[in-house]
């Protein structure tokens, strides 16, 4: 099968980089599905793994943790899917990724693809949709109640996770949603997704909040540059508020949270699959619920651009754009050249 992979961790533009290769088609066993991959999207985790993790000696590292495709075959213990089903999933960080014609994935972390989306539109959403759902409803424990008051500040809201998080918070909760963005196109993107207010994260977040008429927020979802904004986030949170984050700050002085009794919550979408948690199948349930909401017109895809076929040239370009940190929504590739 065709695949895109690398052997040595590297920065873009150094060494052989991502390469077009051929690998054997894997065999579905146990609870695994063998999926014929039709479209993939690219996430910051892809660039981080590529830059920091070597392939096994003599082997290849296949990236990609967002896919939509068709079930080709099922393992003997599979109970929820059959060949021919159209599915979407984010996969498992410890297994080969979706940048290959065929991929094995545990049925418990897979959902049926939204019927109203094509493969590229669907591939934009699994990783970010799961991350946003878990962050909002599990880590920050926001209630899905329209009448429940509160405010959510989303830092870096125009990216992949923010683009679906803003929609979830606006459509399924009673929170006032404030997104941060620094460019006209990203501000407009957030407005189309339903943010009540958009403020500039290049300046003071607390001052930006006050310009909207808000002095504080009950919840913060910090999606990037948490270390840079940390003091402003603490200042902007109401007493007993909640701060959730997904990035990797090198240092946080958590004692700054004590005076207000603020709580800190980390979200990592791969925790369930990496540790085989008893509630592993919850991710399949979330994906099916997201599909239902999309087909009902409550949520929309966050696909921003289709970058061409799934090959090394297109993926190198996608990695470069992600590392430039100026993308809105998701970059998607479809079909193997």
Secondary structure as UniProt FT lines:
FT   STRAND          2..6
FT   TURN            12..13
FT   STRAND          19..22
FT   TURN            30..31
FT   STRAND          32..41
FT   HELIX           44..52
FT   TURN            57..58
FT   STRAND          61..62
FT   STRAND          67..74
FT   TURN            76..77
FT   TURN            83..84
FT   STRAND          86..89
FT   TURN            93..94
FT   STRAND          102..106
FT   HELIX           107..109
FT   STRAND          110..112
FT   TURN            115..116
FT   HELIX           119..123
FT   TURN            124..125
FT   HELIX           126..133
FT   HELIX           134..139
FT   TURN            146..147
FT   STRAND          151..155
FT   TURN            156..158
FT   HELIX           160..172
FT   STRAND          176..180
FT   HELIX           184..193
FT   STRAND          197..199
FT   TURN            201..202
FT   HELIX           205..211
FT   TURN            212..213
FT   STRAND          217..222
FT   HELIX           226..236
FT   STRAND          237..245
FT   HELIX           254..257
FT   TURN            258..261
FT   STRAND          263..266
FT   TURN            269..270
FT   HELIX           271..275
FT   TURN            278..281
FT   HELIX           282..295
FT   TURN            296..297
FT   STRAND          303..306
FT   HELIX           312..323
FT   TURN            324..325
FT   STRAND          330..334
//
